[in-house]
Amino acid sequence: MRKKRLTTLILIILLATGKDVFAEVGVGGTRSVFTLGAGSRAISLGGAFSAIGDDPSVIYYNPAGLKLNKYTGIMVNHIQLFSDFSGANYDFVGAVYPTLLSGAFGIGIMTTGTGGIRAFDEFSNELGEISYRESQGLLAYAFDIPFELLGKFTLGTSIKVLNQSIGDYSDTGTGMDVGVLYRLSYLKGFVLGCNIQDIVGAETKLVSISERVDRTMMFGVGYSYEFQNGSALIASAQVDMPERADNDLRFGIEYDLKNIISFRVGFDSEQITAGIGFSWQEYTADYGYFSRDEAGSSHPFSISVNLGESIERKREALAARRREEEEGYLKQVLSDRLKSHLQKAKSLRKNGELEKAYDEFKIALEYDPSDVEASRLISVLEDEIIKKQQQEIKSVEKQVLIKRHFKLGLKYYGNNEYLLSRGEWNSLLEIDPDNENAKGYIKKIEEKLSKQIDRHRKKAIDFEEAGKLAAALDEWNMIKALNPKHKEAEEGAQRLKDRLRAMSVKFDSARIKLTTIDLFEKALNNFSTGDYSKAEEQLGRVLKIQPDHKEALKLLDRARRRITPLKNEEKEQIRKLYIDGMKHFTQRKYKSAIEVWNKILKIDPDNESIKKNIEEAGKRLEIINSGEKD
């Protein structure tokens, strides 16, 4: 039995997956039957996915794109090729697992085929019905290349196992893809992708004919732009260069509205493609549309789910664990330094250098304010220093006041209350201007206050740059408390007060806008889950606030049309009429097909798919009529 004996159903599969599927007779090579691609989103974008792919279907388009996946994910994609009357299907199941340090892994299965095929022997004797099936499994891996040249390079590869079966004949071959991504650092949002598909082509042999899958080179470019409201626009272009077939030029554009609903349109080198996607939490549903002149239209449908935390969250968790380890190390360092300063303080005290010993104990308390021994000894030293000062003071009348100011100054200094401490030391100097101890402590206090001012200044600048205006204002006020004449602090505080007053004026209008956005998002969610009555009520509230809200007006019209669903009898009648029309269409009886499909519009006037079918049939009928006139 030869492949040229297979019936039209196998040809339908080949027409779906691309023109020039078989090479010329005698050459011994083929182009992969899976050139249709994988995933409804990618197909809706015309297959231009080698540079922008970030879901499990990228296993097929470019294994390097596995690194663009932020979540561990699973995708299931099903296509009933050119409506269900053909019996031909095309399916994809894929999963991706990105890691923090070991690259990204992917696995997928693609399969297409049909049953109920009439088989004949070489003498044209009928042998009964057989089935045709072609499947391939993919195991992929991607990693970032450690060096960067004006951007980030990612390399990926996939091993493919191809199985082909027709009737009682079956064979298996292996192949390999190699892909690369280049994310430009100097042009934000631009990505270049290249995939050499079947660089090692799988070879199979059914009966006596050996076939090897030809190599195809895919070159793609993608651009993404994120809006401030959370929406994004993605555009991509790609050229496929098969080894022994004409080049394919593909384009795609996607607009993602706040990661809730996505609209897509593309060109797959033959026809316009289109699609739509809905996302809810970790789930995504995608619908696509494409057609072929020889067979009609198909409607890919995919379901995807993200599992676990994103790679960014995992990276943050890893950074947190590392911070904990660093903090543990820092605690040990601080403990060692605490012991060192305590030993030095005890040695200085023993040698009578009480002031130096006091500073060492104070430094030790800065490392650990809860240290009992340092707190006890610093209190003892205060008494010893006071006694030493008493011995140096000759005037009995001054001794009481000097003792009081000196004791309070030491107390405030030990509690880091430098402003109060400075006041006591200055009061002491008014009584005893030559007191070198007081002068020395004032000098130390000024140094510490200067360091505090520098720290508060840095925090104020950082907070203001980060948009934390209230926190920045607090820091400038702290500086003013430490130094009332600090000019930069006065200017910074006034500037932030002016900005905060300006922000309060915009609050009311922002609140109304946020209310409108929240109601519209809830309406979209209810519409996507089928609660059209709830969506209608919420959209009415939106229009009361903003009567010219175009998207709300459109969605309200769609919700009202969906509230009255078709009856089961009408759905069954539509299904039968659709199949009958497709039979006329494939037999090139376009006028009859139009008459049958117009009956559907009498039942369901808003059926866009039927309208497009009638339009296509009308175009072909015009071509036939113009040919007959000529």
N, C-alpha and C positions, 0 to 999 in steps of 0.2 A: 504494500500500500504506500503511495506517495503523498507528500503534503499537498501537491496541486489538486488532489482529489477531495480535500476537505471542503465542506460546504460553506455557505455564506456566513454562518455564525462565527467561524474562526476569523474570516476576513473582517468582520465587524470589530473584533478585538484589535486586530492589526491596524485598522483605520483609526481607532481611538488612540492608540499609543504612538502614532506618527506615520507620516508618509515614508516611503522607501525603507520599510522594515526589513525586507529581504534584499540581499545584494543580487547582482546579476547572476544568471545561471552559470554554474561551473566555477565561480570564484571561491566558494567555500566559506563565506563570511556573512554575518548578519548584524543588523543593529538591534540592540536589546528591545524586547517587546514591552519593557517597562518605561519607555521614554515619556509616557504620560505623566510620570512623576508620582509623588506621594503627598497626602495631606490636602484637604480642601482649600486651606488658606493659600498654600503654595500654588495649587492649580488655578485658583482665582486670580493670582498675580501673574498669570501667563507662564508659570514655571521659572520666572526670574528670581531664584531663591538662593543661588550659590553664595551670594555676598551678605544677605540679610537674614538667613534662616536661623531662628532661635527656638525651634520646637523639635520634637522627636523626628519629624519628617526630614530634617536636614541630614540624617544618616544617608539618605539617597543623594541629595543635591551636592553636599560638600561635607565630608566627615570632619573637617576642621571647624565647622560651625557648631559642633558639639560644645565648644567652649563658650558660645554665646548664650547657652541655656542657663538660666538663673536657678531653676528648680529641678529636682528629680521629677521626671514626668513620664506619662504614658499617653499614647495616642492610638485611636482606632479609627480607620478610614474605610468607607465602603462606597463603591460606585456601581450602580446597575447601568451597564453601558447602553446608551441610546434607548432608554425606557425598558421596562421589564419584559416586553414581548420578545426580545432577542434571546433572553436566557443567559447572556454573557455578563459576568461580574468581574470586578477588579477591586482587590482589598489590600490594605496595609495595616500592620500592627507594629508599633515601635515604642522603645523606652530609652531614656537617657539618664545617666547618673553622673553629674558633675561633682568633683571633689576639690578640696582646697589646695592640696599639695601634689596630687598624683594625676592631674589632668582630668579629662572627661571620657566616660565610656558610653557606648550606645549599642543597642541590638534591635534588629527589625526583621520582619518577614513581609514579603510582597508576593501576591499570587493573583493569577488571572486565568480564566478558562470558561468552558461551557460544556454542556452535555447534550444528549439527544442528536448526535451527528450521524448522518447516514454514511456508512462506509462501503466501498466497492473494492473488488480485487482488480488485478490488471486486465481481466477480461470483462470488466464492467458488471460483474455479478454482485448483487447487493449482499452484504455480510451482516446487516443489522445495524444497531446504533452503538456508537462509542462516545467517549468523552475526551476532551482536550484540556490539559492543565499545564501551566508553566509557573514555577515558584522559585523564589530566591531568598536565602537568608543572609543577613548582613551583620557582621560583628565589627564595631568601629571604635577608634580611640583617637583622642586629640590632646595636644599639649602645647603650651606656649614656649617658643624658642627663647632661651635665657638672655640673649642680647637684643638690643633695640637699635634700629637705625631710622630715626625720625618717625617712629611708630612701633606698634607691637605686631609681631609675626606669630601666627598659630599654624601648626602643622597637624594634619590628620590623615588617617588611612583606614580603610575598611576591607575586610576579607569577605568575599561573596561565595556562596554555594548555590549553584543554579541547578534546578531539576526540571526536566522537560518530559512530558508523557503524552502519548497519543494512543488510545486504545490499549493494546497489550505491550506497547513499546515504551521504554523509559530509559533515561540516562541522566547522569549527574556530572557537572564540571565545576571548577573553582576559578575565581577571578579576584581582582584586587583594584581598588580605587585609591588615589592619592590626592589630597586637597590641601590648600593653603589659604589663610586669611591675612590681610594686612590692614590694620586699623591705623589710620593716619593721625599723628599727634598734632600736626600743624593745620589740619582741616577737620575740625570737630564734626563728627557725625558721618564722615565718609569712610566707607569700607570697600576694599578690593578683594575679590574672591576668585580662586581658580581651582577647578577640580578636573583631574585627568581620570575620567571614568573608564573602567575596564582597561587600565594600563596593562594588566594581564587579563586577557579575555577568557571567560569560561568556554570550554569546548565540549559539545555534546554530539552524540552519534545515535540517530534513530534509523534502524534497519541498516542501510549502507551509505548514508549521507552524513558526513561530519560537518558540523558548523561551529565556528568560533565567533563569539560576540566581539564586534569591532570596537576599537577605542574611540572615545568621544572626549573632546576637550571643551570645557565650559569656562568662559571668562565672564565675570560679573562685576558690577559696581552698584553700591547701594548708598543711600543717604537718608538719615533720619533727623527730624527736628522735633524737639519737645516744647510744647507751649506751656505757659505759666499756669494754665488751668488744669494741667495734668493730661491733656490730649497730646497726640503725636501724629506727625505726617511722615510716611516712609515711601520712598521711591526707589525703584531698582531697574536695572537693564542687564541683559545677558545675551551672549552669543554662544551657541552650541556649534562645534565644528566636528562633525562625525568623520570618521576615517574614509568612508566611501559613500558619502551622501552630501546633499546640499546643506549649507549652513542654515541654522535656525536663529532668528533674531527675536528676542522676547523682552517684554516690558511689563511693569506692574506698579500700581500706586495704591497705597492704603492710608485711610484716615481713621485713627483710633480715638474715639470719644471717651476720654477719662477711663480707659480700660474697662468699659462697659459694653460698648457696641462698636464694631469696626465695619467700614465700608471699603470694598476693594473692586478694582477694575484692572484688566491687563490685556495683553496680546500674546498668544502662544505660537507665533510665526504663521498661523493659518487663520485664526478667527479671534474675535473679541471674547474675552473671558470676564467673569464678574463673580462677586460673592459677598457674603455678609457673615459677621461673627458676633457672638454674644458671650460675655464673661460674667461669672458670678462666683465670688470668692476664689476657690482653687479650680473651678470647673470652667471649661470653654466649649462651646458648640459652634462649628463652622459649616457654612453651606456655600457651595460653588456652582458655577454654570459654565459649560463649554459646549461647542458643537463642531460637527464635521459635515461638509457638504455632502459626502457620500452616504451618511447614515443618520444624521439628525443631532439631537442634543442629549446631554447627560448632566446629572446633578450630584456631584460628590458631596458626601456628608461626613464630618469628623466629630469625634468627641475626645477631648483632652482633659487630663487631670494633673495638677501639680501636687507632689507629695512632700510633706515635711517643710523645713525652713529653707529660705532662699540661701544661695551661696554667700550673699552679703551678710545675712544674719549669722551664718556659720563663721564667717571671717571675723565679725565683731565678737562672737563668743570666744574664738581662739585668742583674739587680742586681749579680751578680758582675763582669760586664764594666764596669759603671759604677764599681764599687769599684776595679778595676784602673786605670781612667782617673784616678780621684781620687788613688790612690796615686802614680801617675806625676806628677801635678801637685804633690802634696805633696813628693815627692823633689826636684823642681826648686826649690820654695820653700825647703826645708831647705838645698839647695846654695847658694842665694843668701844665706841667713842665715849660713851657715858662712863664706863669703867676707867678709861684712860684719864679723863678730866677729874674724876673723883680722886684718883691716886695722886695726881699732880696738885690738886687743891689741898689735900692732907699734908703733902710734903711742904708746900709753901706756908701753911699755917704753923707747922712745926718749926719752920725757920723764922717765924715772926713776920712774914710778909702777908699781913692780914688782908689788905685790899686786893692783892693779886689772887689770894686764895678765895676771897669772896666772889671775884669775877669767874673763877674756874667752877665754883659750885653753881653759879648762876647759869653758866654755859651748860653744865651737866643737866640742870633742870629744863633747859630748852630742848634737850634731846628726849627727856622723859619727865614731864611735870609731875608725875605721880610717884617719883622715887622718894621713899620715906627718909632714907639716910641723908640724901642731899638737902631735903627740906629741913630736917632737924639741925644739921650742921650749919646751914646758912643762917638759921635763927640764932644759933650760938655765936656765930661770927659777928652778927650785928651787935650783940652785946659787947663782944670783945673790942670791936672797932670803936664803939661809943666810949668804952672805958679808956681806950688809948687816946681818943680825942679829948676826953676830960682831963687827962694828965697833961696834955699839951696846952690847954687853955689856962691862962694865968688869971684872968679876971673872973672873980666869983659871980659878979652881977651878970656877966655875959654868958656864963657857963650854963645856966638854966635854959635860956633861950636857944643857945647854940645846940645844946643836947637835944632839946625838943625838935628843932628843925632838922638836925642831923639824923635823929631816929626816924622821924617821919619820911625824910628823904630816902633813907635806906629801905624803909618799909615799902614805899611806893615804887622804888627802883626794883626791889625784889619781886614785886607783883606786876612788873612791866607797865606800871602807870607812869609813863615818862613825863607827861605834862605836869602832873601833880608833884612828881619828884623834882622836876626843874624849878617849880615855884618855891619849894622848900629850900633848895640849895641857893637860889637867888636871895631868899630872905636871910639865910645864914650869912651870905657875903655882905649884906647890908650891915650886919653886926660885926663881922670879921672879914674885911675885904682881902686880907692876905691869906685866907684859909686855902691852902693848896689842894687839900682833899676835895673840898666843895668845887673848886675850879676843875679839877680832874673829872669829877662825876658829871659836871655840866657838859664838858667836852664830849664825854662818852655818850651822854643823852642826845646831844645834837647829832652825833654820828648815827645813832640808832634811829632817831626821828627822820633823818635824811634818807636812810634805807627804807623806812616804812613809806615815806612819801613816794619814793621811786617805785615800790611795789604797787601802791594804790594807783599811781599814774599809769603803769603798764596795764593793770586790770581795767581801768577806766577806758583806755584806748581800745583794748581787745573787746570789751563788752559793747562799746559803741559801734565798732566795725561789724560785730556779729548781730547788731540790731537789738541788743538787750539794753534799751535806753534807761529804764528805771535803775538797773544794777549799775550802769555807768555813772548815773547821777549820784548814787550813794557813794561811789568811790571818790568823785570830785569833792563831795561834801566832807568826806573823811580827811582829804588833804587840807581843806580849808580849816577844819578843826585843829589840825596839827600846825598849820602855818596860815593864819588869817590873811596874810599879805601875798599869798601865792597867786600871781596874776593868771597863770594858765588855768588853775582850778576855777577861778572866778569866771573866766570866759567859757570854759567847758560846761560848768553848771548852768549858765545862762542859755547857752546854745541848746542844751538838752531840754530845758524847760520850754523853750520856744517850739521845739520839734514835738514834744508830748502834747502841747496845746493844739498844734496843727492836726495831729492824729485824731484827737477826740472829736474834731469837727466832722471828719469823714466816717465816724463810727456808725451813725444812723443810716446813711446810704448803703454802707457795706453790709449792715445787718439785713436790710431789705433785699439786697442782691443775693446774699447767702440763703435767705428763706426761699427765694424763687428757685435757686439752683437745687436746694434740698428737695423741694416739692417735685421738680422735674425729674430728678434722679429716682425718686420713689415711684413716679409714674412709669418711667422706663422699666424699672425692675418688675412692677406689677404687670406691665404689658408683656414683657418677655416670659413671665410665668403663667400667662393666660388669664390673669385677673383683670379683664378689660373694664368692668364696671368701676372698680377701685381706681384704675388708671384714669378713667373719664372724669371721676370726681376730683382727683388731684390736679388734672390738667385744667379743669375749670377754675380752681383756686389760683393756679399760675396765671391764667389769662385775666383774672380780676386785678392782680397786681401789675401785670405787664401785658396789656391787650395786644401788642404787636409782636409777641413772642412767636416767630415763624415756626420753629421746631415743635412748639406745643400745639399750634394750630394743625400742623401736619399729623402729629401723633394722635390728636383727638379725633380727627377724621378717620384714621385707621382703626382706632379702638371702637368707634361707633359701628364701623362696618363689620368688625369681628364679633360684636355682641350677639348678632343673629347668625348662628352657624348653619351650615348645610345639613340637611337630613341624611341619614344613612342611605335611603333609597336614591337620593340625588347624587351622593358620592359614588355609589355603585354604577349608576347610569353614566356619570362623567367618565369613570374608569373604562367602561366598555366602549363609549364613543371615542375616547382617546386612543385606545388600541386599534379600533377600526380605522380611524384617521391615519394612524402611523402605517398601517398596512397599505392603504392607498398611496401614502406619501412615498414609501420605499419602492412601490411599483410605478412611480412617476405619474400617478393619477392625481395631480395636484388639485384639479378642480373638485374632484370628489372628496379629497381630504379637507378642502376648505369648507365644503358644504356640511361635512360631518362635524368638524370642529366648531362651526358657527352654532350648531345645536347646543354645544357645551356653554357657549357664551349666553344663550338664552336662560340657562340654569344658573350660571355663575358669571355675571358680567365683568367682575374684577379679576378674572383669572389671567394674570400677566403672561404666564407660560404659554397658554393657548394663543393669546394674541400674537406672541412672537412667532409661534409655529405657523399661524395663518399668514403673517407677514412674509416669512421665509418661503412658504408655498406660493404666495402671490408673485414674489420675485422670480421664482423658477418658472412659473406659468408664463410670465411676460417674456422670459428668455426664449421659451419654446415657441410662443406665438410670433415673436419677432423673427425667429429662424424660419418659420413656415412662410411668412410673407416674403422674405428674401428669396 
